[in-house]
């Protein structure tokens, strides 16, 4: 059986509690917060680049064009 509690707590109170934690728990908390921030940033980045206008055929064509350009440059030297 679980009971949900709702408490009002300020950032300063949370910070005060965190400061009381042992160093290992602070490290663990830091890693969890970093993971959350990375997930948030990665999600935002992926949304930025998401497009319906790009498909595998276009990617393959562009890749082949770049390969040809690089091959031509190497032939000159």
Beta strands, then each sheet from edge to edge (+ up, - down):
end
